Amino acid sequence: MISFDEKQKVFNLTNASISYLFSIEEGGLLGHLYYGPKIRAYHGERFYPRIDRGFSGNLPDSLDRTYSKDDLLQEYSGNNTGDFRLPSIVIKTKNGARMTDFRYQSYKIINGKPKLEGLPQSYVESDQEAQTLEVTLRDDVIKADLVLTYTIYRDRPVITRNARLINCGSEAFQVEKLASMQLDLTKQNYDLVYLPGQYGVERQTRRKSIDQGIFEMSSRRGASSHHMNPFAAIVDKDTDEFHGNVMATLLVYSGNFKISLESDQIDQIRLLVGINDDNFSWKLNPGESFQTPEAINVYSTKGLNGMTQVFHHLLRERVARGKWRDRERPIIINNWEATEMNFDAAKLDQIVEEAKPLGIEMFVLDDGWFGHRDDDNSSLGDWYVNTKKIDLHKVAKQTHDAGMKFGLWFEPEMISKDSDLYKTHPDYVLHEPGRGTTLARNQLVLDFSRPEVVDNIFDQICKILDDVDIDYIKWDCNRNLTEVYSAAYPADQEGEIAHRHILGVYSLMEKLIERYPDILFESCSGGGGRDDAGLLYYMPQCWPSDNTDANERLRIQEGTSLVYPISSVTGHVSAVPNGHTNRITSFKMRGDVAMSATFGYELDPSALTEDEKAEVKKQVAFYKEHRKLIQFGDFYRLQSAFAGNHVAWEFVSPDKSEALLFMYRKLSSVRYEIVNTKMYALDPDKNYQDSVTGKIYGGDELMNLGLFRNPTHKGDFISEVHYFKAVK
């Protein structure tokens, strides 16, 4: 899969579908040559044109005016030594200089994929799955080595990248920027696809033209955030869901990130991906190294849906881990929207008693069970049961005796001022002495850059999990980082705290999943504030938004599906009027939207009418019948929630023997629109029977002729579901 042409000085990473080429250029610079569909061999077509371009300087100490860093397509750019575009690496040395100029030294090819210590990542289960190239560059003045790592998967159009910096000298220096990867591209008319949002409106797919200048997608919140996801895709102008080329990147990281896109003076494009360098620095002592997070790169020639298939399979099969990676997820009911913190043992018993006959498989007790917590002003950090409120053993036993699994809510990274932990250890909080602390949701953030703080929370959680039979944990995180300062570190290391904090979060998660491998963990951060590949490495599913309004969820779940597998996306039916939007949607619509994900309920079952309970039974039975197809089948966006009034999504089994078609209409109209939906990825030679109508169609008919939606369905927020089974 990886070769090096000694004569041409070209590295070639190739599998059955893609090729990635770069060369050792004059002066030991790495020049980018090609990234795209597979080519059989390279014959020098991309030798970079030499031209004397005004205000683009020569290489240091060179008189050749036709060769400049300023317009050369590079693999990893230095700083302040002739390339005026965005740099990949900035180092501040003892004398205050910030110049970096790394040149080629050596390379190594490794079977398999080396592990990144302390960081989430994609992985292989066999060394035959992938091959890895490590290219070492050196800056002789700084006395530092830079190892660029490329892993290409054998059977996936995927190349992962990361960088590791090593201080080989005798003096410490400050790393002020270190990107995980750089991609330089020749001039072409591209668009950018990305996923901005906000709390309750997460991952809203956006597309814009790439114009000259710099565009940034980033977070400075200490988390990947509701506001921007660490994903970007560069696409051809004519690329749509099923056609056209896509170059996509996803950073496997849950902290501050930055994806920068620069179109330079001759419309060449530079993409940089990595930890956000704002407020970041890292003191690197002699002999030490710094490892960047991994960036996953996907190339698709089959449009955005083609990209989605690759991400879904890779993230589900080679990023998510553990017992629950490939297991069907249970249907849960969470008490939050039913009771918030105003519950007692009798109310929890009632929820379980009402939920069990409906076929629901797990009860999750949300916030309010610990310390002396009855509102959000106290007790975070005190992970012991509020025995004046409930007997957790009894709640767990009664739930299990009812034949249901039992789950529990935690928010391990946070602390309340009104808590025993804060009274004992006020120094455990991120804060600068002498400066006030910013409250959000009346809580503060624990300093997880300190191992002793991580250990304290780990020990507290273990006492609960060792004492009570818990099947599931909802891991919440309800505010972002401020006053990012640690009393445990000297002044010249305070720029490290945000990254060290997220490494501490990863450390706690790793220890817990190792100790409790049977527990299903679900991540949450006010909903989707940390819905990223970093947390997916530890927790195979995520609550994508606190907003459960079915109409809003169409866009939230579709935007999330651009990258993240359906098995990782949880969707719940809630009561109406919706608590976030005050909108009333039909029970069927709410169920059908939630069933297009990992399914559950977020309501009080005792408040349901008999007709609604009958509807829940139907929904639960339907989901159980088709759960494997929904959670682990291939997902296709047929008609986009961002494009208009009508939405259609499809699930197809790997062997194409069955398919589910979900169709939604947001608003009714006197026009009585006639809407045709064409299916995708069926077997054209198979016949499929529609379980709704009993009619039999050819796969070719469903894909080319399509189906008309039922025109008799009237009113707003209408959904229609068809199950197709291959028949002889």
Disulfide bonds with the S-S distance in Angstrom:
none
